Amino acid sequence: MNAPLVADFRQEMELDCSFDMGDEILYAVKWYKDGHEFFRYTPHHQPHTRSFPVPGIHLVYDGINCSMVHCKLRLKDLTRDHSGGAYCCEVSSDAPTFRLASKTHNVTVAALPRENPRIESLTTSYAEGDTVEAKCVSDPADPTPILSWYINGLEAPSRFIGEMTSSEADSLGLASRSLTLRLLVERKYSRGDSIELRCVSSLPGVPLSPQETTLKIPMRTPDAQVINNQKLHWLTSPSAATNFRVTWTWLVIGVVRWNMNIVLINGIR
């Protein structure tokens, strides 16, 4: 039996049951959800197929394909509340053995995120003492995703995490979430020349691996530009500017006196 572990209710779901009767004759293939029969295939009776009302089950009739070796169905208009559950395919043989064989798969119905979470609001690089303010935004889903932050592979302390916010649900009931991270950059958080940030998005009650996005933000170190800026700051301070003007004035006076002495000497000669 083949059935999805998680079915997206925006799409149709396919169920497939294959079997080998050996020397026995197929009597019937029956499909159940949570113990309630919703479809039956009996090749030696008329009509060959029958359906039964079960909440959350809506057959696509042109998607029915049953034979002596398999029975495939398609379901549409899935809902989280009624379409998820235990799906069972039961195969029985005709007289004289009347044997039964069955297989059951559990299916969870949800609207899955179509993209990994996004990390926003970062700048190109950070220096020690800067503050990183990042936002993680999930893709819309139902149930609404749960977000978490990791720094260099370790879950971020709660004091760095802001309040998780949710968007309004759309017409299908899908909503997204966002979660902020505020981190004061310290050398202990860097791995060489960068800090690794990872946002993880998981769906509560859905048996799928979480989605995640990882970014490495570059670390800047003090360089010549910083030193030059410090020199510029010194030159533009009030006391430094006054000293500079006084020094420049005496330099001009000295040059003028030197030129005058040369002129007097030449005149005496």
VENMO-V284061 format. One record per residue. N is the residue number from 1. RES is the residue in one small letter. SS is DSSP state (@ for helix, = for strand, . for the rest). BURIAL is + if it has 9 or more other ideal C-beta (glycine too) atoms within 8 Angstrom, else -. D_CENTER is the distance of its C-alpha to the mean C-alpha in Angstrom with 1 decimal. Layout:
# VENMO-V284061
n->N res->RES ss->SS burial->BURIAL d_center->D_CENTER
n->N res->RES ss->SS burial->BURIAL d_center->D_CENTER
This chain:
# VENMO-V284061
n->1 res->m ss->. burial->+ d_center->31.0
n->2 res->n ss->= burial->- d_center->27.6
n->3 res->a ss->. burial->+ d_center->25.1
n->4 res->p ss->. burial->- d_center->21.3
n->5 res->l ss->. burial->+ d_center->19.6
n->6 res->v ss->= burial->+ d_center->17.3
n->7 res->a ss->= burial->+ d_center->18.6
n->8 res->d ss->= burial->+ d_center->16.9
n->9 res->f ss->. burial->+ d_center->19.5
n->10 res->r ss->. burial->- d_center->19.2
n->11 res->q ss->. burial->- d_center->20.8
n->12 res->e ss->. burial->+ d_center->23.8
n->13 res->m ss->= burial->+ d_center->23.9
n->14 res->e ss->= burial->+ d_center->26.4
n->15 res->l ss->= burial->+ d_center->28.5
n->16 res->d ss->= burial->+ d_center->30.8
n->17 res->c ss->= burial->+ d_center->33.7
n->18 res->s ss->= burial->- d_center->35.9
n->19 res->f ss->. burial->+ d_center->39.2
n->20 res->d ss->. burial->- d_center->42.4
n->21 res->m ss->. burial->+ d_center->45.5
n->22 res->g ss->. burial->- d_center->47.9
n->23 res->d ss->. burial->- d_center->51.4
n->24 res->e ss->. burial->+ d_center->50.5
n->25 res->i ss->. burial->- d_center->50.2
n->26 res->l ss->= burial->+ d_center->47.1
n->27 res->y ss->= burial->+ d_center->47.8
n->28 res->a ss->= burial->+ d_center->44.5
n->29 res->v ss->= burial->+ d_center->40.7
n->30 res->k ss->= burial->+ d_center->39.2
n->31 res->w ss->= burial->+ d_center->35.6
n->32 res->y ss->= burial->+ d_center->34.7
n->33 res->k ss->= burial->+ d_center->31.9
n->34 res->d ss->. burial->- d_center->32.2
n->35 res->g ss->. burial->- d_center->35.9
n->36 res->h ss->= burial->- d_center->36.7
n->37 res->e ss->= burial->+ d_center->37.9
n->38 res->f ss->= burial->+ d_center->36.5
n->39 res->f ss->= burial->+ d_center->37.8
n->40 res->r ss->= burial->+ d_center->40.9
n->41 res->y ss->= burial->+ d_center->42.2
n->42 res->t ss->. burial->+ d_center->45.9
n->43 res->p ss->. burial->+ d_center->47.3
n->44 res->h ss->. burial->- d_center->50.9
n->45 res->h ss->. burial->- d_center->50.9
n->46 res->q ss->. burial->- d_center->50.8
n->47 res->p ss->. burial->- d_center->48.4
n->48 res->h ss->. burial->- d_center->46.2
n->49 res->t ss->= burial->+ d_center->43.0
n->50 res->r ss->= burial->- d_center->42.6
n->51 res->s ss->= burial->- d_center->39.7
n->52 res->f ss->. burial->+ d_center->39.6
n->53 res->p ss->. burial->- d_center->37.7
n->54 res->v ss->. burial->+ d_center->34.9
n->55 res->p ss->. burial->- d_center->32.3
n->56 res->g ss->. burial->+ d_center->29.0
n->57 res->i ss->. burial->+ d_center->30.6
n->58 res->h ss->. burial->- d_center->31.3
n->59 res->l ss->= burial->+ d_center->32.7
n->60 res->v ss->. burial->+ d_center->32.5
n->61 res->y ss->@ burial->- d_center->36.1
n->62 res->d ss->@ burial->- d_center->36.1
n->63 res->g ss->@ burial->+ d_center->33.4
n->64 res->i ss->. burial->+ d_center->35.7
n->65 res->n ss->= burial->- d_center->37.0
n->66 res->c ss->= burial->+ d_center->39.2
n->67 res->s ss->. burial->- d_center->41.9
n->68 res->m ss->. burial->- d_center->43.9
n->69 res->v ss->. burial->- d_center->41.0
n->70 res->h ss->= burial->+ d_center->37.8
n->71 res->c ss->= burial->+ d_center->36.5
n->72 res->k ss->= burial->+ d_center->33.3
n->73 res->l ss->= burial->+ d_center->32.0
n->74 res->r ss->= burial->+ d_center->29.3
n->75 res->l ss->= burial->+ d_center->28.2
n->76 res->k ss->. burial->- d_center->27.0
n->77 res->d ss->. burial->- d_center->26.1
n->78 res->l ss->. burial->+ d_center->24.0
n->79 res->t ss->. burial->+ d_center->23.3
n->80 res->r ss->. burial->+ d_center->21.2
n->81 res->d ss->. burial->- d_center->24.4
n->82 res->h ss->. burial->- d_center->26.9
n->83 res->s ss->. burial->+ d_center->25.5
n->84 res->g ss->. burial->+ d_center->23.8
n->85 res->g ss->= burial->+ d_center->26.2
n->86 res->a ss->= burial->+ d_center->28.4
n->87 res->y ss->= burial->+ d_center->29.6
n->88 res->c ss->= burial->+ d_center->32.8
n->89 res->c ss->= burial->+ d_center->34.9
n->90 res->e ss->= burial->+ d_center->38.5
n->91 res->v ss->= burial->+ d_center->41.1
n->92 res->s ss->= burial->+ d_center->44.8
n->93 res->s ss->= burial->+ d_center->47.9
n->94 res->d ss->. burial->+ d_center->51.2
n->95 res->a ss->. burial->- d_center->54.6
n->96 res->p ss->. burial->- d_center->56.0
n->97 res->t ss->. burial->- d_center->53.0
n->98 res->f ss->. burial->+ d_center->50.6
n->99 res->r ss->. burial->- d_center->47.8
n->100 res->l ss->= burial->- d_center->44.2
n->101 res->a ss->= burial->- d_center->41.0
n->102 res->s ss->= burial->- d_center->37.5
n->103 res->k ss->= burial->- d_center->33.8
n->104 res->t ss->= burial->- d_center->31.1
n->105 res->h ss->= burial->+ d_center->27.3
n->106 res->n ss->= burial->- d_center->25.0
n->107 res->v ss->= burial->+ d_center->22.5
n->108 res->t ss->= burial->+ d_center->19.7
n->109 res->v ss->= burial->+ d_center->19.0
n->110 res->a ss->= burial->+ d_center->15.8
n->111 res->a ss->= burial->+ d_center->13.9
n->112 res->l ss->. burial->+ d_center->10.7
n->113 res->p ss->. burial->+ d_center->7.7
n->114 res->r ss->. burial->- d_center->8.9
n->115 res->e ss->. burial->- d_center->6.2
n->116 res->n ss->. burial->+ d_center->3.0
n->117 res->p ss->. burial->+ d_center->2.6
n->118 res->r ss->= burial->- d_center->6.3
n->119 res->i ss->= burial->+ d_center->8.9
n->120 res->e ss->= burial->- d_center->12.2
n->121 res->s ss->. burial->- d_center->15.9
n->122 res->l ss->. burial->- d_center->16.7
n->123 res->t ss->. burial->- d_center->20.1
n->124 res->t ss->. burial->- d_center->21.3
n->125 res->s ss->= burial->- d_center->22.7
n->126 res->y ss->= burial->+ d_center->24.0
n->127 res->a ss->= burial->+ d_center->27.2
n->128 res->e ss->. burial->- d_center->28.3
n->129 res->g ss->. burial->- d_center->28.8
n->130 res->d ss->. burial->- d_center->26.2
n->131 res->t ss->= burial->- d_center->23.5
n->132 res->v ss->= burial->+ d_center->19.8
n->133 res->e ss->= burial->- d_center->18.2
n->134 res->a ss->= burial->+ d_center->14.4
n->135 res->k ss->= burial->+ d_center->12.1
n->136 res->c ss->= burial->+ d_center->8.4
n->137 res->v ss->= burial->+ d_center->7.6
n->138 res->s ss->. burial->+ d_center->5.5
n->139 res->d ss->. burial->+ d_center->6.7
n->140 res->p ss->. burial->+ d_center->10.0
n->141 res->a ss->= burial->+ d_center->10.8
n->142 res->d ss->= burial->+ d_center->13.8
n->143 res->p ss->. burial->+ d_center->14.0
n->144 res->t ss->. burial->+ d_center->12.0
n->145 res->p ss->. burial->+ d_center->8.9
n->146 res->i ss->= burial->+ d_center->9.9
n->147 res->l ss->= burial->+ d_center->8.4
n->148 res->s ss->= burial->+ d_center->10.2
n->149 res->w ss->= burial->+ d_center->11.3
n->150 res->y ss->= burial->+ d_center->13.1
n->151 res->i ss->= burial->+ d_center->15.9
n->152 res->n ss->. burial->- d_center->17.4
n->153 res->g ss->. burial->- d_center->16.0
n->154 res->l ss->= burial->- d_center->17.4
n->155 res->e ss->= burial->- d_center->15.9
n->156 res->a ss->. burial->+ d_center->16.8
n->157 res->p ss->. burial->- d_center->20.0
n->158 res->s ss->@ burial->- d_center->20.0
n->159 res->r ss->@ burial->- d_center->22.3
n->160 res->f ss->@ burial->+ d_center->19.6
n->161 res->i ss->= burial->+ d_center->17.2
n->162 res->g ss->. burial->- d_center->17.8
n->163 res->e ss->. burial->- d_center->17.8
n->164 res->m ss->. burial->+ d_center->14.8
n->165 res->t ss->= burial->- d_center->15.4
n->166 res->s ss->= burial->- d_center->14.7
n->167 res->s ss->. burial->+ d_center->15.6
n->168 res->e ss->. burial->- d_center->18.4
n->169 res->a ss->. burial->- d_center->17.9
n->170 res->d ss->. burial->- d_center->18.8
n->171 res->s ss->. burial->- d_center->21.7
n->172 res->l ss->. burial->- d_center->19.7
n->173 res->g ss->. burial->- d_center->18.6
n->174 res->l ss->. burial->+ d_center->14.9
n->175 res->a ss->= burial->+ d_center->13.4
n->176 res->s ss->. burial->+ d_center->10.5
n->177 res->r ss->= burial->+ d_center->10.4
n->178 res->s ss->= burial->+ d_center->10.7
n->179 res->l ss->= burial->+ d_center->11.8
n->180 res->t ss->= burial->+ d_center->14.2
n->181 res->l ss->= burial->+ d_center->15.4
n->182 res->r ss->= burial->+ d_center->19.1
n->183 res->l ss->= burial->+ d_center->20.5
n->184 res->l ss->= burial->- d_center->24.1
n->185 res->v ss->. burial->+ d_center->24.3
n->186 res->e ss->. burial->- d_center->26.7
n->187 res->r ss->@ burial->- d_center->27.9
n->188 res->k ss->@ burial->- d_center->26.9
n->189 res->y ss->@ burial->+ d_center->23.1
n->190 res->s ss->. burial->+ d_center->23.5
n->191 res->r ss->= burial->- d_center->23.5
n->192 res->g ss->. burial->- d_center->26.2
n->193 res->d ss->. burial->- d_center->25.3
n->194 res->s ss->= burial->+ d_center->21.6
n->195 res->i ss->= burial->+ d_center->19.2
n->196 res->e ss->= burial->+ d_center->15.9
n->197 res->l ss->= burial->+ d_center->13.0
n->198 res->r ss->= burial->+ d_center->9.8
n->199 res->c ss->= burial->+ d_center->7.0
n->200 res->v ss->= burial->+ d_center->6.0
n->201 res->s ss->= burial->+ d_center->4.9
n->202 res->s ss->= burial->+ d_center->8.0
n->203 res->l ss->. burial->+ d_center->10.4
n->204 res->p ss->. burial->- d_center->13.9
n->205 res->g ss->. burial->- d_center->16.6
n->206 res->v ss->. burial->+ d_center->14.7
n->207 res->p ss->. burial->- d_center->15.6
n->208 res->l ss->. burial->- d_center->12.7
n->209 res->s ss->. burial->- d_center->10.9
n->210 res->p ss->. burial->- d_center->7.7
n->211 res->q ss->= burial->+ d_center->4.5
n->212 res->e ss->= burial->+ d_center->4.5
n->213 res->t ss->= burial->+ d_center->5.9
n->214 res->t ss->= burial->- d_center->9.6
n->215 res->l ss->= burial->+ d_center->12.4
n->216 res->k ss->= burial->- d_center->16.1
n->217 res->i ss->= burial->+ d_center->18.1
n->218 res->p ss->= burial->+ d_center->21.8
n->219 res->m ss->= burial->+ d_center->24.6
n->220 res->r ss->= burial->- d_center->27.9
n->221 res->t ss->. burial->- d_center->31.3
n->222 res->p ss->. burial->- d_center->34.6
n->223 res->d ss->. burial->- d_center->36.4
n->224 res->a ss->@ burial->- d_center->39.6
n->225 res->q ss->@ burial->- d_center->38.2
n->226 res->v ss->@ burial->- d_center->37.8
n->227 res->i ss->@ burial->+ d_center->41.4
n->228 res->n ss->@ burial->- d_center->42.7
n->229 res->n ss->@ burial->- d_center->41.1
n->230 res->q ss->@ burial->- d_center->42.8
n->231 res->k ss->@ burial->- d_center->46.1
n->232 res->l ss->@ burial->- d_center->45.6
n->233 res->h ss->@ burial->- d_center->45.1
n->234 res->w ss->@ burial->- d_center->48.3
n->235 res->l ss->@ burial->+ d_center->50.3
n->236 res->t ss->. burial->- d_center->49.2
n->237 res->s ss->. burial->- d_center->50.1
n->238 res->p ss->@ burial->- d_center->53.3
n->239 res->s ss->@ burial->- d_center->55.5
n->240 res->a ss->@ burial->+ d_center->54.4
n->241 res->a ss->@ burial->+ d_center->55.1
n->242 res->t ss->@ burial->- d_center->58.6
n->243 res->n ss->@ burial->- d_center->59.5
n->244 res->f ss->@ burial->+ d_center->58.4
n->245 res->r ss->@ burial->- d_center->60.6
n->246 res->v ss->@ burial->- d_center->63.6
n->247 res->t ss->@ burial->- d_center->63.3
n->248 res->w ss->@ burial->- d_center->63.1
n->249 res->t ss->@ burial->- d_center->66.1
n->250 res->w ss->@ burial->- d_center->68.3
n->251 res->l ss->@ burial->- d_center->67.3
n->252 res->v ss->@ burial->- d_center->68.5
n->253 res->i ss->@ burial->- d_center->71.7
n->254 res->g ss->@ burial->- d_center->72.4
n->255 res->v ss->@ burial->- d_center->72.0
n->256 res->v ss->@ burial->- d_center->74.4
n->257 res->r ss->@ burial->- d_center->77.0
n->258 res->w ss->@ burial->- d_center->76.8
n->259 res->n ss->@ burial->- d_center->77.5
n->260 res->m ss->@ burial->- d_center->80.4
n->261 res->n ss->@ burial->- d_center->82.0
n->262 res->i ss->@ burial->- d_center->81.9
n->263 res->v ss->@ burial->- d_center->83.6
n->264 res->l ss->@ burial->- d_center->86.3
n->265 res->i ss->@ burial->- d_center->87.1
n->266 res->n ss->@ burial->- d_center->87.4
n->267 res->g ss->@ burial->- d_center->89.7
n->268 res->i ss->@ burial->- d_center->92.1
n->269 res->r ss->. burial->- d_center->92.3
